Amino acid sequence: MSRAWRAVVAVVALVASGGPPAARAEEEAAVPAAAQMADWIEQLGAPQFARREAASKQLLAVGRPAIEPLVTAIRGGDLEVASRGVEILREMLAVEPLADQAEAALEACAEQANAAARLAAAALEFHQVGRAAAARERLESLGAVFRERPLVELAGEEVEFGRTWKGSGGDLRELTRLPRLRAVAFHGVRLDERGLAVLGRLQRVERIELFGTGLGADAIAALGAKVPAAEIDVRSGGKLGVGALAFGGPCEIQTVEPGSAADQAGVRPGDVVVAIDGAAVADFEGLTTLVSGRIPGDTIRLTVARRGGDPGGDAQRLELVIRLDAW
């Protein structure tokens, strides 16, 4: 290893262990000398498999102070060292205190146009797929309802938080781990500062529904400034109690909340809403717009098309009288 390379590792190691002396005394005791860490990084490219394995284990055990030297090594051009370095960072992704820094390190490595960058990108993709699956599973276990968009040009996930939601604002951080999330809806769920902060980080989301969340105008305006690309739909009027795809007509009902106004009036999943009080409804957005203009206790006449047991048969038109709930 060259003197210049050892100097780089030494400087990075000193920076990584920075901070007030009293606060870092215990950490410094566990961090090996810069020269020792530089030697382990050099051994990642050793001809002997046993030496490469031993060095990998040592660097993984070092943890946070080893991350920046590993990034430098991955960018150094030695493919064997780079592949070992990427693997160490990938293993750090599973260690909660290190996961965010390891992910950021892999993202930095993936920005280069070389073989090491492809290794880093592959590690990130594998990690993100697994993390997204775990995040969705946790949210569903707490009562969130997921739907898939059927249209290719609008492909992605939608998630709704309604009466079945049992989680807290802190649990909503799982939303940031869903790369395919395109729409999020809160129906009758109160949002606190933690939940609002999470929504402000959802830069890929195209639509946010805030129905009966208790948020004031200032909070909603602040959210809009953080996610300017998202359409924010706010409702505080009457509540029907149904869910459907936020994008793409016709307005086919996907879910009906048990005990809601729609449930009590006989609305069923699969019904297609055609009109409200004679006003045509083209899609779910049109439905929510018409309902939001009413107040709790108002009575509406909902026209729906419902198919019978024969899939090829004609749909039956029904007129359902519904007294709206409050959010």
Helices and strands as residue ranges (DSSP letters): H 3-16, H 21-30, H 34-43, H 49-62, G 64-66, H 67-74, H 79-92, H 96-110, H 115-141, E 145-148, G 152-154, E 157-161, G 170-177, E 181-187, H 193-199, E 207-211, H 217-226, E 231-235, E 238-239, E 242-243, E 251-252, E 255-256, H 261-265, E 272-276, E 279-280, H 284-292, E 299-306, E 316-323, E 325-326
